[in-house]
Amino acid sequence: MKHDLVIRGGTLATASETFAADIGIRDGRIVTLGEDLSGEDVIDATGKLVLPGGIEAHCHIAQESGMGLMTADDYESGSISAAFGGNSCFVPFAAQKKGQSVADTLATYDGRAAPKSVIDYSYHLILTDPNPSVLEELPGVFDRGITSFKVFMTYATRVSDAQFLDILAVAQRHGGLTMVHAENHDMLTYMATKLAEGGYVEPRYHAPARPALAEEEAINRAISLARLVDAPLMIVHVSTPGGASLVSKARHEGAYVFGETCPQYLFLTREDLNRPGMEGAKYICSPPVRDAATQAVLWRHIAAGTFSVVSSDHAPYRYDETGKFASGRDVDFRKIANGMPGIEMRLPMMFSEGVVKGRIGLNQFVALSSTNAARLYGMHPKKGTLAIGADADIAIWDPTETRVAGKMHDAMDYNPFDGMEITGWPVTVLTRGRRVIDRGELVAKPGDGAFVARGRTDLTGLTGTRLPETDPATNFGAEIL
């Protein structure tokens, strides 16, 4: 069989298998897995790991924050940084503004993404104004292949429980997935106000202003709402042991509930918020970074399968007046831009601290970094695996290369993980058989990435939790769902 490209001599790993084989690629897809393959172009992967390209499924690119700030990264710098971190595809957010139609929202982000991304992309639609006309637009969003929504339970963009239920119900009918930022808004407001009134305004007070209990209450409520309409739900950036336990319990009971955590909750602590001067502002994100004991518990939940994915929640705001200090430097923690970068560091840190240190196996790393995201967000088996017929989205890793984390390829002026020693780095990344990164050098051009139309969430292994009150067999025949 004729191949455009062959990757030869590497050790392949999927979410379930590790084996030696060559990969034959034609027209951007994997067409052969075998031995001694030949092709017009050959990549020698001897001594390397050949993995499915990472899928970064939680990142903020060319997006305005609730404070009206544009992220430092657009689709060019953001996708380049993602690729250098071993990702061949990402799914940023398309954020609806109050009063904006869904069609206008998506047109805005199409204009930002299509000319600039070097890797393939899709969107999660953030819904902040789910009025009746917006809900009527949502079936068309599914038809276009955008099958995931995000809502907030805090900030000015939060939705009410009633609106949340409306969105969950629409997603349930169409096979989509609703993502939620779960923190109790009134609890956060109460704590932040009391701290500020007492003069406790430095960056370190961001941590006590967002107590673990506020996350746990909101996660419990979000799961309850999703169970009412038997809808799939992703709890993003879980940062607490209690929150992780709620996700684990819901999954054990068969609910369509998924969990995500992030590197900042595994590698940073609230002591980083207590750095001298205003340095702690670099580490303000929400939910906040916690403590070392929490890190240990979250790692146990990763190993046990509570979390389906580990995502970066890349939210890049520079350490200057364009970002963190857009409201000035002499302000309290509530007015400092909320978020930190990490799209490039996610996979190297998870490989180094997870696989190399024995916290997770290589196949679990593949699942957490790529395959599970592809299944959750309707891209599998086209993406997220090394199989005949799949897109040739591939990352070739040097598992022994050691570096010290420093300057990344994003548009940021700091790396929150600066100085950490990392073992294992992606050296070559392909999207649809096309080199994006080649032996550590960028070779793709802006606009090389393509939009990915996605399908239904894979709910294999979960039964749902239909309630007696919503089941016609036990509610006197009422059809509710």
JOSULNOR-V700049 format. One record per residue. N is the residue number from 1. D_FIRST is the distance of its C-alpha to the first C-alpha in whole Angstrom. Layout:
BEGIN
N/D_FIRST  N/D_FIRST
END
This chain:
BEGIN
1/0  2/4  3/6  4/10  5/12  6/11  7/15  8/15  9/18  10/20  11/22  12/21  13/23  14/24  15/27  16/27  17/25  18/24  19/22  20/20  21/16  22/13  23/12  24/9  25/10  26/10  27/13  28/15  29/14  30/12  31/9  32/8  33/11  34/11  35/12  36/12  37/9  38/9  39/9  40/11  41/14  42/15  43/17  44/19  45/21  46/22  47/26  48/25  49/24  50/21  51/23  52/23  53/24  54/28  55/29  56/33  57/35  58/38  59/39  60/42  61/40  62/42  63/45  64/49  65/50  66/53  67/55  68/54  69/52  70/49  71/46  72/46  73/42  74/40  75/37  76/36  77/38  78/37  79/33  80/33  81/35  82/33  83/30  84/32  85/32  86/29  87/29  88/26  89/28  90/32  91/34  92/37  93/40  94/42  95/45  96/48  97/51  98/54  99/55  100/51  101/49  102/46  103/44  104/46  105/45  106/41  107/42  108/43  109/40  110/38  111/40  112/39  113/36  114/34  115/35  116/35  117/32  118/29  119/28  120/27  121/30  122/32  123/36  124/39  125/42  126/45  127/48  128/51  129/53  130/52  131/54  132/54  133/52  134/50  135/49  136/49  137/46  138/44  139/42  140/41  141/39  142/37  143/36  144/35  145/33  146/36  147/36  148/38  149/42  150/44  151/48  152/51  153/54  154/55  155/56  156/57  157/54  158/55  159/55  160/57  161/56  162/57  163/54  164/52  165/52  166/51  167/48  168/47  169/48  170/46  171/43  172/43  173/43  174/40  175/38  176/39  177/40  178/43  179/43  180/47  181/49  182/51  183/55  184/58  185/59  186/63  187/63  188/61  189/64  190/66  191/65  192/65  193/68  194/70  195/68  196/69  197/72  198/73  199/72  200/69  201/66  202/64  203/60  204/61  205/63  206/59  207/59  208/62  209/62  210/59  211/59  212/57  213/59  214/58  215/54  216/55  217/57  218/55  219/52  220/54  221/55  222/52  223/50  224/53  225/53  226/49  227/50  228/53  229/50  230/47  231/45  232/42  233/44  234/42  235/45  236/44  237/45  238/47  239/49  240/52  241/52  242/54  243/51  244/48  245/50  246/51  247/47  248/47  249/49  250/48  251/45  252/46  253/48  254/45  255/46  256/43  257/43  258/41  259/42  260/41  261/43  262/42  263/42  264/46  265/47  266/46  267/47  268/50  269/53  270/56  271/58  272/55  273/57  274/60  275/59  276/62  277/63  278/61  279/57  280/57  281/56  282/53  283/52  284/54  285/51  286/51  287/52  288/53  289/52  290/54  291/55  292/53  293/54  294/52  295/49  296/49  297/50  298/47  299/44  300/45  301/44  302/41  303/41  304/42  305/40  306/42  307/40  308/37  309/36  310/38  311/38  312/40  313/42  314/42  315/45  316/45  317/49  318/50  319/53  320/55  321/57  322/54  323/53  324/55  325/58  326/58  327/61  328/63  329/63  330/66  331/65  332/65  333/61  334/61  335/60  336/58  337/54  338/52  339/49  340/47  341/44  342/41  343/37  344/36  345/38  346/37  347/34  348/35  349/38  350/37  351/35  352/37  353/40  354/38  355/36  356/37  357/41  358/39  359/41  360/37  361/34  362/31  363/29  364/32  365/32  366/28  367/30  368/33  369/31  370/28  371/28  372/31  373/32  374/28  375/30  376/33  377/33  378/30  379/27  380/25  381/22  382/21  383/23  384/24  385/21  386/18  387/16  388/13  389/14  390/17  391/18  392/17  393/20  394/20  395/23  396/23  397/27  398/29  399/31  400/34  401/34  402/38  403/39  404/43  405/42  406/44  407/43  408/40  409/38  410/40  411/43  412/45  413/48  414/48  415/46  416/47  417/45  418/47  419/47  420/45  421/43  422/40  423/37  424/33  425/32  426/29  427/28  428/24  429/24  430/21  431/22  432/19  433/16  434/19  435/21  436/25  437/26  438/25  439/27  440/30  441/30  442/30  443/27  444/27  445/30  446/32  447/31  448/27  449/27  450/27  451/29  452/28  453/29  454/30  455/31  456/33  457/34  458/33  459/36  460/35  461/37  462/40  463/43  464/45  465/49  466/50  467/54  468/57  469/58  470/55  471/54  472/55  473/56  474/58  475/60  476/61  477/59  478/58  479/55  480/54  481/50
END
